[in-house]
Amino acid sequence: MKLGPKLAEGKTKIIYAYPDDQALAVMVQKDSISAGDGARRNTIAGKGALSGRTAANVFALLNRAGIATHLVAAPEPGVMLVRRCAMIPLEVVMRRLATGSFLKRHPGTAEGTRFEPPLVEFFLKDDARHDPQISEAGIAAQGIASAAEVAQIARDGRRVFAAIEHAWAAQDVALVDLKIEFGRDTSGALIVADMIDNDSWRLWPGGRKERMLDKQVYRNMSEVTDTGLAQVRDLYATVADMTDAWRAE
């Protein structure tokens, strides 16, 4: 895969220009994992390839469902050719069941309370301020996205959640919640972008929290050990293997 100049680098990925087409970029996953707005950081050998494989499977599933994403091709694990985007600095969180940070903000809610349809929440991407929640009106008032774009993001977010929830349900896994990000491609169109992988969701096999498969296992560690990191890698490998079932027939 040809790589042009580095355009951006985050905690878990690097974005390069694609020399053959200015409307495209190359996303390369790193072996990094973090929590607590980056306060905890570790490296897990092979995580980038596993996360990239999962994300490619997810975005391919969404593309087939008629949902526009940035994925063009995944030539190798951990590397995706994508549509170049100006990212919107929002995390869009879709919640089917109440758990995690939602319970801290709403202590009167029972864990496992079901939202029908899934609840949509918006958070401003700002590690220094711990990604504060922001209202739809606040998004428009700050010029982050227009009211029409916010409405589209909510609609598309529900479509994304429904498609992924259905795919996981076929394997008896409950999709508890999901973080999505959006960007504007070079034509200005809103598309699902960045990553959707095992860092992006909560997965409870059989609906049982104690069997979780996702990054929350890493967040919950009171002490990070080599053994614990190996267990986290095994979960990421399991999820990548399971999402391979979503590849086009």
TIKOL-245110 format. One line per field, with one value per residue (C-alpha): residue number from 1; residue in one letter; chain; x, z, y. Coordinates in steps of 0.5 Angstrom, whole numbers, plus 2048, in hexadecimal, padded with zeros to 3 digits. Example, Ala and Ser with C-alpha at 12.3 -4.5 7.8 and 13.67 -1.06 7.14 Angstrom:
BEGIN
pos	c(1 / 2) .
code	c(A / S) .
unit	c(A / A) .
px	c(819 / 81B) .
pz	c(810 / 80E) .
py	c(7F7 / 7FE) .
***
This chain:
BEGIN
pos	c(1 / 2 / 3 / 4 / 5 / 6 / 7 / 8 / 9 / 10 / 11 / 12 / 13 / 14 / 15 / 16 / 17 / 18 / 19 / 20 / 21 / 22 / 23 / 24 / 25 / 26 / 27 / 28 / 29 / 30 / 31 / 32 / 33 / 34 / 35 / 36 / 37 / 38 / 39 / 40 / 41 / 42 / 43 / 44 / 45 / 46 / 47 / 48 / 49 / 50 / 51 / 52 / 53 / 54 / 55 / 56 / 57 / 58 / 59 / 60 / 61 / 62 / 63 / 64 / 65 / 66 / 67 / 68 / 69 / 70 / 71 / 72 / 73 / 74 / 75 / 76 / 77 / 78 / 79 / 80 / 81 / 82 / 83 / 84 / 85 / 86 / 87 / 88 / 89 / 90 / 91 / 92 / 93 / 94 / 95 / 96 / 97 / 98 / 99 / 100 / 101 / 102 / 103 / 104 / 105 / 106 / 107 / 108 / 109 / 110 / 111 / 112 / 113 / 114 / 115 / 116 / 117 / 118 / 119 / 120 / 121 / 122 / 123 / 124 / 125 / 126 / 127 / 128 / 129 / 130 / 131 / 132 / 133 / 134 / 135 / 136 / 137 / 138 / 139 / 140 / 141 / 142 / 143 / 144 / 145 / 146 / 147 / 148 / 149 / 150 / 151 / 152 / 153 / 154 / 155 / 156 / 157 / 158 / 159 / 160 / 161 / 162 / 163 / 164 / 165 / 166 / 167 / 168 / 169 / 170 / 171 / 172 / 173 / 174 / 175 / 176 / 177 / 178 / 179 / 180 / 181 / 182 / 183 / 184 / 185 / 186 / 187 / 188 / 189 / 190 / 191 / 192 / 193 / 194 / 195 / 196 / 197 / 198 / 199 / 200 / 201 / 202 / 203 / 204 / 205 / 206 / 207 / 208 / 209 / 210 / 211 / 212 / 213 / 214 / 215 / 216 / 217 / 218 / 219 / 220 / 221 / 222 / 223 / 224 / 225 / 226 / 227 / 228 / 229 / 230 / 231 / 232 / 233 / 234 / 235 / 236 / 237 / 238 / 239 / 240 / 241 / 242 / 243 / 244 / 245 / 246 / 247 / 248 / 249) .
code	c(M / K / L / G / P / K / L / A / E / G / K / T / K / I / I / Y / A / Y / P / D / D / Q / A / L / A / V / M / V / Q / K / D / S / I / S / A / G / D / G / A / R / R / N / T / I / A / G / K / G / A / L / S / G / R / T / A / A / N / V / F / A / L / L / N / R / A / G / I / A / T / H / L / V / A / A / P / E / P / G / V / M / L / V / R / R / C / A / M / I / P / L / E / V / V / M / R / R / L / A / T / G / S / F / L / K / R / H / P / G / T / A / E / G / T / R / F / E / P / P / L / V / E / F / F / L / K / D / D / A / R / H / D / P / Q / I / S / E / A / G / I / A / A / Q / G / I / A / S / A / A / E / V / A / Q / I / A / R / D / G / R / R / V / F / A / A / I / E / H / A / W / A / A / Q / D / V / A / L / V / D / L / K / I / E / F / G / R / D / T / S / G / A / L / I / V / A / D / M / I / D / N / D / S / W / R / L / W / P / G / G / R / K / E / R / M / L / D / K / Q / V / Y / R / N / M / S / E / V / T / D / T / G / L / A / Q / V / R / D / L / Y / A / T / V / A / D / M / T / D / A / W / R / A / E) .
unit	c(A / A / A / A / A / A / A / A / A / A / A / A / A / A / A / A / A / A / A / A / A / A / A / A / A / A / A / A / A / A / A / A / A / A / A / A / A / A / A / A / A / A / A / A / A / A / A / A / A / A / A / A / A / A / A / A / A / A / A / A / A / A / A / A / A / A / A / A / A / A / A / A / A / A / A / A / A / A / A / A / A / A / A / A / A / A / A / A / A / A / A / A / A / A / A / A / A / A / A / A / A / A / A / A / A / A / A / A / A / A / A / A / A / A / A / A / A / A / A / A / A / A / A / A / A / A / A / A / A / A / A / A / A / A / A / A / A / A / A / A / A / A / A / A / A / A / A / A / A / A / A / A / A / A / A / A / A / A / A / A / A / A / A / A / A / A / A / A / A / A / A / A / A / A / A / A / A / A / A / A / A / A / A / A / A / A / A / A / A / A / A / A / A / A / A / A / A / A / A / A / A / A / A / A / A / A / A / A / A / A / A / A / A / A / A / A / A / A / A / A / A / A / A / A / A / A / A / A / A / A / A / A / A / A / A / A / A / A / A / A / A / A / A / A / A / A / A / A / A) .
px	c(800 / 803 / 803 / 804 / 805 / 803 / 7FC / 7FA / 7FC / 7F8 / 7F8 / 7F7 / 7F8 / 7FC / 7F9 / 7FD / 7FB / 7FA / 7FF / 7FA / 7F4 / 7F3 / 7EC / 7EF / 7F3 / 7F7 / 7F5 / 7FA / 7F8 / 7FD / 7FE / 7FC / 7F6 / 7F4 / 7EF / 7ED / 7EE / 7F5 / 7F7 / 7F9 / 7FC / 7FF / 802 / 7FF / 803 / 7FE / 7F8 / 7F9 / 7F8 / 7F2 / 7EE / 7EF / 7EC / 7E6 / 7E5 / 7E6 / 7E1 / 7DC / 7DD / 7DC / 7D5 / 7D3 / 7D5 / 7D1 / 7CB / 7CB / 7CE / 7D3 / 7DA / 7E1 / 7E4 / 7E6 / 7EA / 7EE / 7F4 / 7F7 / 7F6 / 7F7 / 7F7 / 7F1 / 7F0 / 7EB / 7E7 / 7EB / 7E7 / 7E6 / 7E4 / 7DF / 7E1 / 7DB / 7DB / 7D4 / 7D2 / 7CC / 7C9 / 7C5 / 7C6 / 7C8 / 7CE / 7D5 / 7D6 / 7CE / 7CD / 7D2 / 7CE / 7C7 / 7C8 / 7C1 / 7C1 / 7C1 / 7C7 / 7C4 / 7BE / 7BD / 7BC / 7B7 / 7B9 / 7C0 / 7C2 / 7C7 / 7CB / 7D1 / 7D7 / 7DD / 7E3 / 7E8 / 7EC / 7EE / 7E7 / 7E5 / 7E1 / 7DB / 7D4 / 7D1 / 7CA / 7C7 / 7C6 / 7CD / 7D0 / 7CD / 7CE / 7D6 / 7D6 / 7D8 / 7D2 / 7CC / 7C5 / 7C4 / 7CB / 7C9 / 7C3 / 7C6 / 7CB / 7C6 / 7C2 / 7C8 / 7CB / 7C4 / 7C5 / 7CC / 7CA / 7C5 / 7C9 / 7CF / 7CA / 7C6 / 7CD / 7CF / 7C8 / 7C9 / 7CF / 7CB / 7CF / 7CC / 7CE / 7CD / 7D0 / 7D4 / 7D8 / 7D8 / 7DC / 7DA / 7DE / 7DD / 7E0 / 7E3 / 7DD / 7DA / 7D5 / 7D5 / 7D7 / 7D9 / 7E0 / 7E6 / 7E6 / 7E0 / 7E4 / 7E5 / 7E6 / 7E0 / 7DA / 7D8 / 7D7 / 7D3 / 7D3 / 7CC / 7CA / 7CF / 7D3 / 7D8 / 7DA / 7DC / 7E0 / 7E2 / 7E7 / 7E3 / 7E8 / 7EE / 7EA / 7E8 / 7EF / 7F2 / 7F9 / 7FB / 800 / 802 / 7FE / 7F8 / 7FA / 7FB / 7F3 / 7F1 / 7F5 / 7F1 / 7EA / 7EC / 7EE / 7E8 / 7E4 / 7E8 / 7E6 / 7DF / 7DE / 7E1 / 7DA / 7D8 / 7DC / 7D9 / 7D7) .
pz	c(800 / 7FE / 803 / 803 / 808 / 80F / 810 / 817 / 81D / 823 / 829 / 824 / 81D / 818 / 812 / 80B / 805 / 7FF / 7F9 / 7F4 / 7F6 / 7FA / 7FC / 7FF / 805 / 809 / 810 / 814 / 81A / 820 / 826 / 82B / 830 / 835 / 83A / 83E / 839 / 838 / 83F / 83E / 838 / 836 / 830 / 82E / 828 / 823 / 825 / 81F / 81A / 81E / 81F / 818 / 816 / 81A / 817 / 810 / 811 / 815 / 810 / 80A / 80D / 80E / 807 / 804 / 809 / 804 / 80A / 807 / 80B / 809 / 808 / 801 / 802 / 807 / 803 / 80A / 811 / 815 / 80E / 80B / 805 / 806 / 804 / 806 / 80C / 810 / 816 / 81A / 822 / 825 / 828 / 826 / 82B / 82A / 830 / 830 / 838 / 83D / 840 / 841 / 841 / 840 / 847 / 84A / 847 / 848 / 84F / 84F / 849 / 84A / 847 / 841 / 83F / 838 / 833 / 82E / 829 / 82B / 82E / 82A / 82E / 82C / 82F / 82D / 82B / 830 / 835 / 839 / 83B / 83B / 835 / 838 / 836 / 831 / 82F / 828 / 828 / 82B / 825 / 820 / 825 / 825 / 81D / 81E / 819 / 817 / 81A / 813 / 814 / 81B / 819 / 814 / 819 / 81D / 818 / 815 / 81C / 81D / 817 / 818 / 81F / 81C / 817 / 81C / 821 / 81C / 81A / 822 / 824 / 81E / 823 / 829 / 82B / 82E / 82B / 832 / 82F / 829 / 828 / 821 / 81D / 817 / 812 / 80C / 806 / 800 / 7FD / 804 / 805 / 80C / 80D / 812 / 813 / 818 / 81C / 81E / 821 / 828 / 82B / 829 / 82C / 832 / 830 / 835 / 832 / 834 / 837 / 83D / 83F / 843 / 83C / 839 / 833 / 832 / 834 / 83B / 83D / 83C / 840 / 846 / 847 / 84E / 84C / 845 / 844 / 83E / 840 / 840 / 839 / 836 / 838 / 835 / 82F / 82F / 82F / 829 / 825 / 827 / 825 / 81E / 81D / 81E / 81A / 814 / 813 / 811 / 80B / 804 / 802) .
py	c(800 / 807 / 80C / 813 / 818 / 817 / 81B / 81A / 815 / 813 / 80F / 808 / 80A / 80E / 811 / 812 / 815 / 811 / 813 / 810 / 814 / 81A / 818 / 812 / 811 / 80B / 809 / 805 / 802 / 802 / 7FD / 802 / 801 / 807 / 809 / 80F / 814 / 811 / 811 / 809 / 807 / 800 / 7FD / 7F6 / 7F2 / 7F1 / 7F5 / 7FA / 7F4 / 7F1 / 7F8 / 7FA / 7F3 / 7F4 / 7FB / 7F9 / 7F3 / 7F8 / 7FE / 7F9 / 7F6 / 7FD / 7FF / 7F9 / 7FB / 802 / 806 / 80B / 80A / 80C / 805 / 803 / 7FD / 7F9 / 7F7 / 7F4 / 7F3 / 7FA / 7FE / 801 / 805 / 80A / 810 / 817 / 81A / 820 / 81D / 820 / 821 / 81D / 816 / 813 / 80E / 80A / 806 / 800 / 7FE / 803 / 802 / 805 / 80C / 80D / 80A / 80F / 815 / 812 / 80F / 80D / 809 / 801 / 7FE / 7FA / 7FF / 7FE / 804 / 803 / 806 / 806 / 80D / 812 / 816 / 81B / 81C / 821 / 81E / 822 / 81E / 824 / 825 / 81D / 81D / 821 / 820 / 825 / 826 / 826 / 82D / 82E / 82B / 830 / 836 / 834 / 833 / 82C / 82A / 82C / 82A / 826 / 823 / 821 / 81E / 81A / 818 / 815 / 812 / 80E / 80D / 809 / 805 / 803 / 801 / 7FD / 7F9 / 7F8 / 7F6 / 7F1 / 7EE / 7ED / 7EA / 7E4 / 7E2 / 7E3 / 7E9 / 7EF / 7F6 / 7FA / 801 / 803 / 80A / 80C / 812 / 816 / 81A / 81E / 81B / 820 / 821 / 823 / 81D / 81A / 813 / 80E / 80F / 80D / 807 / 802 / 7FC / 7F9 / 7FF / 802 / 7FE / 7FA / 7F2 / 7EE / 7E7 / 7E4 / 7EA / 7E9 / 7EF / 7EA / 7E7 / 7EE / 7ED / 7F5 / 7FA / 7FB / 7F5 / 7F9 / 7FF / 7FB / 7F9 / 7FB / 7F9 / 7F8 / 7F2 / 7EE / 7E9 / 7ED / 7F1 / 7EA / 7E8 / 7EF / 7ED / 7E6 / 7EA / 7EE / 7E8 / 7E5 / 7EB / 7EB / 7E4 / 7E5 / 7EB / 7E7 / 7E4 / 7EB / 7EA / 7EA / 7E3) .
***
